Amino acid sequence: MRIDDGVEQLSASRNHLVFAYYVTGHGFGHATRVVEVVRHLILAGHDVHVVTGAPDFVFTTEIQSPRLFLRKLVLDCGAVQADALTVDRLASLEKYSETAVAPRASILATEVKWLNSIKADLVVSDVVAVACRAAADAGIRSVCVTNFSWDFIYAEYVMAAGYHHRSIVWQIAEDYSHCEFLIRLPGYTPMPAFRDVIDVPLVVRRLHKSRKEVRSEMGISEDVKLVILNFGGQPAGWKLKEEYLPPGWLCLVCGASEQELPPNFIKLPKDVYTPDVMAASDCMLGKIGYGTVSEALAYKLPFVFVRRDYFNEEPFLRNMLEFYQGGVEMIRRDLLTGHWIPYLERATSLKPSYDGGVNGGQVAARILQDTANGKNYASDKLSGARRLRDAIVLGYQLQRVPGRDISIPEWYASAENEFGLRTGSHSVDKSNSSVLENSDAVEFDILHGDVMGLPDTMSFLRSLAELDVAYDSEKFTEKHHVRERKAAANLFNWEEDIYVARAPGRLDVIGGIADYSGSLVLQMPIREACHVAVQKIEPSKQRLWKHAQARQQAKGQSPTPVLQIVSYGSELSNRGPTFDMDITDFMDGDQPMSYEKARSYFARDPSQKWAAYVAGTILVLMKELNIRFESSISMLVSSAVPEGKGVSSSASVEVASMSAIAAAHGLNISPRELALLCQKVENSVVGAPCGVMDQMASACGEANKLLAMVCQPAEVLGLVDIPSHIRFWGIDSGLRHSIGGADYGSVRIGAFMGRKMIKSTASAMSSSYSNGNGNNLDELEEYGIELLHDEASVDYLCNLTPHRFEAIYSKNLPDTMTGEAFLTKYDHHNDPVTVIDKKRSYGVKAATRHPIYENFRVKAFKALLTSASSEEQLTALGEIMYQCHYSYSDCGLGSDGTDRLVQLVQEMQHRKASVSGDGTLYGAKITGGGSGGTISVIGRNCLRSSEQILQIQQRYKNATGYMPFLFEGSSPGAGKFGHLRIRRRLAPKQD
């Protein structure tokens, strides 16, 4: 439902009404917009009780009325910020549990009693979930007024940082389902918990003074440029400097610390009325929030913004800001180092175009008054049970299928999931496949290499060719975000060669987390891949982005090599679309910087931390191969490997990036060596403790074959043909997978602990026999002194056989052990990429047993693949995969989503029709790091199998609301693809 903007002044109600208005404890922004709604309700003669943790002055400076009652209380904590620009996701979940979950029963009892005591006619929430439930328990109608909901915000936090807190999302969604309807503000996020919605204009605080009056009171003439710095608190350790501003500018600082400010910075009072000051300014520099964005749009104030980490409503507000041409993004590095001038000058050239209504407070107040008087805005078309079911569509496990709506982050399920629209790989535009296959349609000469008939490669070349086409927003919005394309348009010199590499993701058929213990693994490269285009450019010829130009000019130096990267798809995961740095920043004196310093360098701004996977390849080449880069480098990264699904999106980016850089610089690196170097990128630069199988599969794999390798460290045994009667699929659970997560890391640590204990036990036994303490000949024959010597120095757990493990070592391993107890007894676990937490307890026995048995299972699996085709062969292969899956579970890995998918495969396999001879699916297992992500499935290569896979997709959607992404098909690895060297065809000269 849409309410028109043109609404007359709210008329006084015939009834004196009482409103209970709950305000979330997150920041001032909610309180400031609530003020405007409350003001209109009080003007209409009603009493409003505001339940808030915000300071009184936020309300009393605008509303002086005995009808306003302030009750200081915080019933939720919002998002806990580590600093002015960073949300601490795990701390947010833990604080919410402490604030709203643990005392829930007491909160509900107290609020029901209070609501009845004030005789509330309507409960309004912005956007406290428990208030809706309390209203229902008290028998009072409730309405929410907001642009986002906490179930949406916390969903990604749960997947990324606090899996054990997942019940929070379900509880919040259930509480919201008691709300009668939502008054939705512009810049809104998806909010499926609310099934009835009324859209209103922007809620904006009114102006009290004109621009001229404010400047006159401050003694600032009209010809002085003013920027208002509005961060709601400054980043820690930040010192403002005079040279940050263009000459003649002044900066008005909100919430300044006690530090002494330079003469061109003016500290504003704590209780300053910011709308008046904003309207008197020429631009604003700050972080995005509803209050800043709505008021910047209303007063047509250009907004230079810096992204916040994990502030999940930000992409939607940012898109609204940029749609009305009112925003300029500043990267955090330039904020903190003071390279403000190019951004401020750019901002003052903007002409913000917002022309919508700004009377949302008045409109919302009228709706609330009508509702309290008994008007029914809700449609009654959905039952409470249906509302709850649809609310849970959000769920902690939902993740966006890549598709049409670029304004929705990738971890949030788009509407197409809810309505069951089937989506396939986004790497291939099937409707244009005939065009893509026509190489004449791509305006490049291929000077080296072969596109190998790959439609996604042709599509990537087409996107390159379009970069210098005149900008057409309708044409390019669906492909790549406008800002990404604009940044990419200046990357390349079309008269010089460009090098293109391609690297696929991989499906972990079997082997998984045993790779770091030296197991045999079998991996299949998938159809989805990453493409990277690289050009080496003379520094004097490189077209730099304005902030990069300003950075070099500030150093007062001649042109130096600069790395510029554009990453397509950034809007799907709320990360910065561009990254740039001086290549000399990698040097520490006359040597490349340490990996530890590199990790800190890339971690400074999490919205750009993704660049570690790309730029990190350069540092690794510098350190490991002693390469020096004298030229500038421009890179365009376009990946169709979905992130967070356990199919090695990171490895594909690393391998494609290093392959393209190596080709551009004439480096001849074998696929195996390249994979090992890329593992170094992930372990040492990114800081993720992965094994090597992901990079090896991406670099060395071939289409429709399994790469067999022993990870000691990376010995390729060869390629295993997939028999024509067998097929593998990957089905995504929607749960985000992360090898940087606590589960994967703790299991790895447990395995290395177990290895240390086994070596210690073997060494002690060996010494005992050598000293003559064990001279029983039967014992010597049983244990074998030589075997004990070998096991005392074992490098990889997988070199220990299952029977030796069970006979000697299993009984001596504890199920769990604290980090402190282990370090006290054993000193170190000898794993260079993980660190033991003394306070944490680690599973040891299961984590140690898994790789030992997994290695045996993979060997059996490989042997069975080459045996004669039979029902027994397929059944045995499937059983091995099931055993692998449950071994993951014993380690404490797995997830509700992957377990459910494996169960659906089992149900499909064992139903009557299948048992009677129509069986086509035989086994399934979780893949890779095991914290979520995808399962691999084995079945017959026939149409019936595909039908059953689609049935499993639909059943999973019916149960969870999420339509799984399906991986089917294969493609060549980076080594097989090689690289393309291309040059743009120049237009023929006119006579």
N, C-alpha and C positions, 0 to 999 in steps of 0.2 A: 504494500500500500504506500502511496506517495502523498504527502501533505504539501499543498501549494505553499510557495514562499510568501505570497502576499497575504498576511494575516493581520487583522486589525488588532488594536491593543486588547489584551486579555480583559474581558469584562468581569466585574465582580459576580461571584456566584451567589445564588439565593441561599445556599447552605454554607454555614461556617464549617470548614473541613480541617481535618488534622492529618498531616503527612509525616511519615517517618522516613527520612532520607539517609540511607547508608552510603558512606563514601569509602572507597578502598584506601588502604594505607600506603599506596605507592605514589609518592611524590606530590607536588602541588597541583599538577595539571588537572587531575580529577576534581579537586576542591574548587579551582578557579572556574571550571565550567559549571559545576553544581551551583556556584554562587548565582550565576545568571538565571538558571531555572528557578531557584529558590526565591530570588528577588521578585520575579513575576508572580509566583504563587502568593507571596506575602502582600504584594500590591493588590491582589484580588481579594484580600481579606482573610486569608487562611493562616493557620498555625503550621510551622514547619520545624520539626525536631531533626536536627542534623547530627548523625552519629559519625564522628570523624576523629582522626588523629592529627589533622592539620592545625596550625596555629590559629588562634581566634581572629587575629587581625585580617586574615584572608577573607573572612566573612564580614566582620564588623566594620571594616573600612568601606564596604559597599552597602551594607544593610544595617541601618540603625532602627530597629523595631522591636517592641516587646513580643512580637509574634515569632521571633527567631529564638530557638532554644538550641544551644550547643551542648552536646554530650560527648566528652572526650573518651573515645574507645576505639581500639584497632582490632578488627575481627579477621583481617587477613594481612599479609605482609607484602603482597605484590612481588616484585622482582628485587632481590637483594643485590645491591651494586657494590662491587669490590672497589671501584673508584667512579669518577664522574662519567667514564665512557665504557665501563665493563660491568656486565651482569654476571654474577656468580651463580651458575645454574644449580649446582648441587646445594649450595647454601640457601638458595631460594626455596628448594623443595624441603630441605630440613627445617628452615624457619617456618614454612607454611604448616608443616606437620606439628611443630611446637605451638604455633599460634592458633591454628584452626582445627587440627585433627585431634590431638590429644585431649583438649578441653571441649570437644564438640558437644557432648551431652550437656555439660554445664552451660555452654553458650546458648544452646537451643532453649533450655529451661528458663534462663535469665531473660532472653529476648522475648519469648512468648509472654512472660509475666509483664515485662516492661511495655510491650505493645498494647496489651490489654489495659494497662494502667493509664496510658495516655489516650486511650480510646481512638487509636489510629484508624482512619478511613482507608488509607492506602499506604503500602510500603513501596518505596522507590529505592532502587539500588544502582550504584555506579562504582564498581560492579561486583559487590560483595555477594558471593554465592550463597553462603549460609543464611543470609537475610531472606532469600526467597523461600527456603525451607521453613524458617521460623515463622514467616507470614502464613504459609500454608497450615502449619501446626496451630496457629492462633486463629485460623479461619478468616484471614484478611487477604484481599487480592494484592498482587505485587506486579510491578513493572520494572524493567531494567532500562537504563538510558546509558548507552555506551557506543564505542566504535570497535571494541574488542572484548573478548571474554577470557577468563583465566584458564579454562580448559584448553583453549587454543594455544595460549602462551606456554603452559606447562607441558603440553604434549611433546614438544621437541626437547625440553629439559629432561624429561623422563627417558626418552630414547638415548640421549647423548650422555647423561650424567647420573641418573638416579633410577635405574630400572626397578629397584625394590620399592620405589615410591609410586609405582604406576597406579595404585588404587586412588591416588589423589585426583587424577584426571576423571576417573569414573564418578567419584563422589561429587566433584564440582559440576560435571555435566548433569548428574541427577538433580542436584540442588537447583540448577538453572531451569530444569524441565518443569519446576513448579511455578515458574514465572508465567504470567498470563500472556504477555507479548513484549517485544523489544522495540524501544524507540531508538532507531539506529542512526548514528551520526556519520557524516561523510568521512572517507578515509578508513572505512571499516575493513576488518579482517573477516574471513569465513567464520560463521558462528552457528553451526547446525543445531546447537542445543535449543535455539529459539525458533519455533516453527511459524510464529506470526510476527511480522515485522512491519513497522511504520518508519519510513525514511523522512528525516527532517533536515533543514538547512544547517549550516555551521552554527555551533554555539560559540559566540564570541563576546567577550566583555566590551561594554560600551566605552567610548572615549569621554573623558571629562574636560580635557583641554585640547586646544588646537596645536598643531605643529609650531606655529609662530609663538604661542603663549609659552610652551615648554622651553623652546630655545631662548626666549627672552628671559625667563626666570633663571636659566642656567648661564646666561651671559654668552651664548654661542650664536654667532651671526649665521645668516642663511647660506653664505658662501662656503662655510666649513662643512666638510664631509664627516658625517657621524656614522660609526658602526657600533651597534650595541652587542656586547659579548654576554651571551645568556646561556650558561651551562648548568645552572642550578648547583654550583659548586665547581671549583677548578680541579683539573687533573692533579694528582699528588706530585709534589716536587716541581711544579711548573712555575717559572719566573718570567713575567712579562718584560719585554724590552722595547725601548723607544723605536728601534729600527723595524719592528714588526709592521708598522703602519706606513702607508704612502705619506710623503711630505704634506703637511697641512691638515691631515686627518686627526680626529679625536675618537677615542674609544670609551664608551660608557660601560663599566663593568658591573654586572649583577653578581651578588654573592661573593664578592672578593674576599680573599683571606686577609690576614693582618699584615701581609707583606707591603713594603713601600712600593708604590706604583710609579712608573716613569711619568714625566710631565704631560705626555699626550694621552694618558689613561686617567679616567675619572671614576672613582668608586661611587656607586649609587647606594643610597640607604637601603637597609634590609627590607623595609616595608614599602619600597617605591612601587608606585602603580605602573607596572611595566607597559600596559597598552598605550598610555600616553607617550612614554619614552620611545616605544617602538615606532609610533606614528611620526615622531619628530626625527627619526633616524633615516639614513639613506640605505642601510642594509643591516642585516643581523648575522652574527657568527655564533653558532651554537649547535646543540644536538637536537635531533628530531623528537618531538613529542606532540601529542594532540594540541596542547595549548600553543606552543610556538608555531606550529604549522598553520593552524586555523587563523591565528591572529596575523601572521605574516601574509597569508592570502587575503584576509579581510582588508588589511591596510596597504595591500600591494607593495609590501616590503620585500625586496630581494633577500634571499636566505642562503647564506653560505653554511653548509652543514657538514658535520663530521659523523660518521657512522658510530653507533654504539654496538658493542659485542653482545649478541644474543638478545637484543631488544626486538622481539619478534613481531611487533606491530609496525616496526619502522618501514619495511618495504612498501606497505600499502600507503602510508602517509607520504613517503618519498615519491611514489608514483603520482600521487595527487599533486604534490608540489611541483613536480617536473612537468606534469600535463599542462599546468597553467603557467609554465615558463617562469617559475619563481624561484628555482633552486640551482645552486652550484655546489658540487661535492668537492670537499677538501680532504685529501688523504691525511691520516693522523700524523704521519711523520712530519708533514709540512706545518701542521698546527703546532706541534710541540717544538719544532726547530725554528718557528717564526717566519716561514716563507709564505706570508699571507698576501702580499701585495698583488700578485697576478689574479688571485681569487677575488679579492675585494674590487679590483678594477673591472673584472669580468662581471661581477654582480651588479655594479652600478650601470652597466650597459643593458641590463635586462629590462624588459617591459612586462611585468607580471600581468596576467590577463584574466584573473578570476573575476567573474561577474555574477556569481550566484548569490543566494540569500545568505544573510548573516544573522537572522533573527531566530535561530534554532532554539534558543532558550525560551523565548516567548511562545513558539509553536509547541515545544515539549510541555510547557506549563499548562497550556490550554488542553492538551490531550490528557494530562494527568488529572486536571480538574474534572473533565468530562467523565473520565473513568471512575474517579472517586464518587461522582454523582450517580453512577450506575450505568453509564453508557458502555456498550459492549463492542470493543474494537476487534476482539479476537474472532476468528472465523468459525470456531468450534468444529472444524472439519477433521481434526485429528484428536484421538483419545490421548489420555495421559500416558498409557503404555506405549503408544506409537511415538509420542514425543520423546520418551525416554530411549526407545530403541534407536530413533534417529539421532538423538544426542550422542549416543555411544558410537555412531558412525565415525565421529571424530576419533575417539579411542587413542590410547597412547601409541598404538602400533601403526597408525595411519601414516602413509608416506605418499607424496604426490607422484603419480605416473607422469612422466614428461609428456607434455602435450600443448594445449592451446593457450592457456591463460598464464602469461608470463608474470603476472602480478602476484602469484601464489608461490611461496617458497616450496622447494622440492620436497620437504618433509611433510607437507600437508596434502591430504588427498583432495583432488579437484572434484568438481561437480560431476565430471564424467564417470568417476568411480561410483558415486552414489546412485546414478541412474543406469549403471551397468553397461556403459558404452565400452566396447572392447578396443583396447589400444595395443598396437604392436611396437616394433622398434621404431624410434624416431630418427634413425640414421638414414632411412631410405624413404624417399617420397615416391610411393608406388604409382601414384597417378601420373607422375612425370618420368617413369622409368624409361620409356622409349626415347624421350628427349635426352635423358642423362647418358644413355648408351651411345648417343651420337657425339663423338668427340669434337666434331666441328662446331658444336654449340658452345664449347668452352674456348675462350679466346686466348689460349696459351699454346706455344710450341713446347712439346715435351722433348727436351734435349738429352735426357737420360732417364731410363727407367720405363716401367710399364704400369698402367693403371689396373691391369689384370682383370678387367671387366667388372671391377667392384663399383657398384652404384653409389656407395657412400663416398668413395674417393671422387667420383665425377661430381657429386653434389658439393663436396668441399671446394673443388676447383671452380665450380660455378659461383660459389659464395665469394671466392677470391676475385673473380672477374667482375663481380658486382660492386666491389668496394669503391671504385672510382666513378661509378654511375651517379648521376645527380641524385641527391637525397630525395626519397619519396617515402614519407612516413607510413602510408598505407601498405606499401610494398614490402617494407622491411620490418615492421613491428612484429609480425608473426614469426619471422625467422630468428632475428636477434634483437635484443633490446636496442633502442635508439642510441643510447650512450655508448654501448659496446661498438656499434657499427661506426659511429662518428670517430671514436678513438682509433679503430682499425683502419679507417680510410686513409690516415696519414702514415701508416706504418712503413709502407714499402715504396721503393723507387722502381717504377715499372720498366725502366730501361736496363735494369740489372737482373741477374738470375735469382730465383727463389728456390729454396730446397724444401721438399715436402716429404714427411715421413708419416707412417701409419702403424699403430700398434693396437691389437685387440685386447679386450678383457679376457678373463679365463673362467671356465667352469671347473671347480675342484671336484672331479669325478670321485677320487678317493686319495687319501694321503693326508690332506688337511693339515692340522696343527702338529703333525709328527715331523714336518719338514725340518724344524730347528733341532730335532733330535736325530737327524740323519736318515730318515725313512726313504724308501722308494715311494714316489708319488706318480699319479697319472692325472694329467691336466689337459683339458680341451680348450683351445682358443675359441671364443664365441664370435658371433657375427658383428656385434657392436664394437666399435673401435674409436680410438682417439687419433685425430690428425693434427699435425703441427707444421706450420710453415715458418721458415727461418730465412732471413736475409742478413748477410754481412755487409755493413755500410761504413764508408769512411766517415769519421765523426763530423767533419765539416759539411757533409752532404746529408746528414740525418735530420729529418724534420722532428724536432722535439716538441712535446707537449709544453704548454706555457709554464707550468710549475717547474718542469725540468729545466727549461731555459732560465728561469729565475734562479734556480738553485746554482747553476753553473755561473751565471753572471755574478751572483753573490760571492762566489769563491774567487772571482776576478781572474779566471784562468781561460786559456784558449780551449777550443772544443776538445773534450776528452771522451773516450768510449762510454757510451750509455747503453744499458739494456732496457728495452721497452717491450712489455708483454701485454697483450689483450687476451682475455679468456672469455669465450662465448659461454653463455648459460649462467652468468654470475647471478642474475636476478632470481634464478630458481633456488639458490641457496643463500641469498642475502650476503654475498661477499663482494668485495670491490672488483669491478670489471677490468681494471688496469693495474699494472705494477711497473715501476721504473726505478732504476738505481744506477749510480756511476759504477762501472765495472771495477774501478780502482777501489771501491768500498770493500771488495773481497780481499784486498791486500792488507796485511798487518806488517808494516815495514816493507821488507823486500821478499816476504814469504806470504803465501795465502793464509787467511785467518784460520783459526782452529774451528773444528766442527762445533765445539761448545759455544763459541762466539757466534757462529752462524745460526745456531738454534735460537739464541737470544735475539739476534738481528731480525729474524723472520717472525718471532713471537711477539714483537712489540705491538703489532696491529693485527689482531686476529681476523679482521675483515680482509687482510691481504696475506694471511699466513699460507694460503694456497700456493703462493708463488714459490715457496720452498721446494715444492715438487718439481717445478720447472727451472727456476734459476739455480736451484741446488745442484743441478746436473753440471753447470759451469764450474762451480767450486770443486766438485768431485774430480772433474777432468783436470783442473789446475793442480790439485793436491796429489792425485794418484798417478797421473800421466805427465805431470810437469808441463802442461800446456799453458801458454800465456795468450791472452786475447787482446790484441791491439786495436781491433776494429769495433765499432758499435754493432749491436745485434738487435734486430727487431723480430718478434715472435708473435704468431697468432695461434692460439690453442682452441681447438673445437673438439669436444669429446661427446660421443654418443653412448659411452659406457655409464650407466646410471650410478650415481654416487650412493654409498651406504647400503648396497645390496649384496655385498660379499662376492663380487665378481671382479675385483682388482681394478677398480677405476684409477686408483693412485698409481699402480704399476704401469698401466697403459699410458698414462700421462708422462711418467718418468721415461719410459722406454721410447716413446715417440719423440719427446723433447731431446733426449740425448742423441737419438739417431739422426734427427734433423740438424742439430748443432754439429755433430761429427761430420756429416756430409758437407755442410757449408764450409767447414774448415779443412776439408781434405783428410780427415782422420780415418784410418782403416781399423775399425774395432770389430772383432768377431762377435756374433750374437751372444755367445756364452759370456765373454768378457764384459760386454755391454750390460748384460743382465746383472752380473756381479757388481758393476759400478753403480747401477741403478738401485740395487739393494742398499749400497752404501749411502745413497741419497736418502732413502727412507729411514734407515737406522740412525745415521749420524747427523743429517741436516734436519729432517722432519722430526726425528726422535720417536718413531714408531717401531716397536720391536718385532718386525715381521721376519719370516724366513725368506728363502730365495725363490721358492717355487713360482710365486706370482710373476716376478720379473722374467724368469726363465721361460715360462709358458708364453708370455707376451712376446718375448724376443725370438725364441727358438721354435715355437709351435708351427704346425701346418694345418691347413683346413681339413676337417673330417678325420683327423688322426689324434691319438692321445700321445702326449709327450711323456715318455718314461724317463725319470731321472732319479738318481740317488743323491740326496742333499748332503754330501760329505766333501766339500761344500756344495758342489753343483756338477755332478757327473751325468751327462746325458747318455742314457743307454740306447736311445733310439726312439723311433716313432712306431707306435702300435696301431695298426689299421683297425678301425671300428668295423666289425663284421657287418655285412650288408643287411642282416636281419635284426641288428641291434641299433637302438637309437637312445640318445641322452637328451634330457630336457633340464632346464633350470626353472624353478618357480619361486618367485620372490614373496616373502612373507609380509612385507611391509614394515617389518621391524628393522630399524637402522642398525647396520653392522659396523663395528669399528675395531680394528686391530690395536688401536691405541686405548681401548677401553680396559677397565679394571679386570674384567673376567678373563680375557685372553692373556693379559700380562700376568695375572696371578697364577694361571694354570702353567704358563711357561716357567715362571719362577719355581712352582712346585716340582716340575719335571727336572729342573737343574738342581734343586735341593736333593731330589731322589737320586740323581746321578752321583752327586757328591757323597751321599750316604752309602751307596753301593760300592763306590771306589774305596771308601774308608773301610767298609766291612771286608771287602776282598783283600785289601792291603793288610789288615789285622790278621785275617786267616792265613794269608801267605806267610807273614812274618812268624806266626805261631808254628807253622809246619817247618819253616826254615830253621827255627831255633830248637827244633826237636821236641816241642811241646805236643805235637800231634803226630805220633809215630805209628799209628794204627794203619796197616797197609790197606785195609778195606776202605778206611776214610780217604786215604791218598788216592785210591782208584776212583772213589766216588766223586771227589771234588776236583781232582786234577790240579796239581800244583802249577802247571803251565797256564791252565785256564784262569786260575786265580790271579796270576801275574798279569795276564792280559786284561782281566776285568778290573784290576786295580788301577789301570791306566787308560780305561776305555774313554774315547773321545765323544762317542755318540751312543746314546741309550739304545738305538736301534741295532747296534752291533751285539747286543745281549739277546740271546734266544729266549722265547717264552718259558721253555722248560727250566732253564737255568734260573730265570727270575723267580719262578714259583718254588723251585726246589731249595734255593738258598736265601734269596734276598727279600722276597715279599713279606715274610713273617717279621723281618726286622725293621720294616718301614712303618712309621706312624701314619694313621689316617690323616691327621693334621698336625701342624707345628707352627708356633709363632715365629715371626722373623727374629725376634730377640733371642729366643732359645736356640735357633739354628746358628745364628752368628756367634753366639757365645761358644758353641761346641765346635763349629766347623769353619768359622772365620769368614768364608766367602763361598758363593755358589758358582763362581767362575763363568758367569754369563755377562758379556761386555755390554749388552744393550738393555738390561733390566736392573732395577735397584730394589733391594729388599727393604720393606717397611717394617721396622722393629715391632710396631704396635699391631701389625696385622697377622691374622692366622691364615696359613696357606694349606690347601689340600695337597698332600704329598703322594700317598700310595696310588690313588686313581690317576693323578697326573703323570706318574712315572710308568704305570702299567700301560696307559693308552698308547704311547708311541711304540713300545716293544711289541704289543699285539697288532697294532696298526700296520707296522712294517710287514709282519707275517700275512695279514689280510690282503695287503696290496700285492704281494708276491703271488698269492693264490688267485687273486682277481686277474692279474696279468696272464697267468698260465691258463685260466679258464677261458679268457677271450680268444685264445688260439686253439681251443679244443673244438671238437665237432659240434655242429649246431644241434641242439636238442632242448626239450623242455627242462631237463635236469640242469643243463648248463645255465639257462636263464634263471632258474630258481636259485641255484647256488650263488650266482652273481648278485642277485637281489638280496639274499640272506646275508652276504658279506656286508653289503651297504647298510642293512638294518643294524647289524652288530656294531658297525662303526658309529652309527647314529647314537645308539644307546651308550656306547663308550664315552662319547662326548658328554652325555648327560651325567654319567658317573663322575666326570671331572668338574661338574657344576656349570657346564656350558649349556647352550641351547636356549630356547625361548618358547613361550606359549604358541607363537605363530608358526615356527618351524616344526614344533611337535605336532601341531594340528594338521599341517600339510602332510607330514609323514603318516599320520594316522589315516588321513583321507586316502592316501595311496594304498595303504593296507586294506582299508575297507573296500576299495575298488578291486583289489587283487583277490580278496577272499569272499566276495559275494557269490551267490549261487551260480550266476551266469558265467562268471570267470572260472570257478572251480570245475564247471562242467565242460570246459574246453575252450571258452571264449576269452581266456585270460591274456592280457597283453602288457600289463604293468607288473613289475616283479620286485622292485626295491627302491628305497630312497634314503637319503641321509642329509644332514645339515652340512654346509660347505665352509671351507676356509676357517676364519677365526672363531666362528661358533657363537658369537654374541647375538646373532640375529641373522638378517640377510636372507639368503636363498638356500633351497634344497636342490640337490641333483636327483634325478629320477632315471631309472633304466627300464626300458620296455622294448617290445617288438617294434620294428620299423614298419608300421602299417597304419592305415587310415583309422582303424578302430582305436589304436593307442592315442592318436591325436584327439579323437572324440572324447576319450576318457580324461585326458589332460584338461580339456575345456570344461568337462563336468566338474573336475576338481576345482578349477578356477571359480566356477559359479558357486559351488558349495562353500568354498572359503569366503567368497563375497557375502553369501547369505548369512554366514555365521558371524562375520566381523565387519561387514560394510566395505571391505577393501577388495578391489579387483586386482589379483596378483599380476605383476609384470611377468611375462613368459619369455624365457630365453630359449630359442631354438635356432639351429643352424650354426655354422662355423665359418672361419675365415683365416687367411694366412697370418703368421706372426710377422714381426717387424723384419726379421732376418730374411725371410722369404720374399717379402714385399720390396726390400731394399729402400731406395729413395727415388724421388722424382726431382729432376732439375728442370725447371720451367722458366720461360720468359714470355712476357706479354707480347702478343702480336701487335705491332704498331700499325696504326691506320695508314693506308696508302696516301702518299702526298698528292695534293691536287695539282693539276696542270695549270 
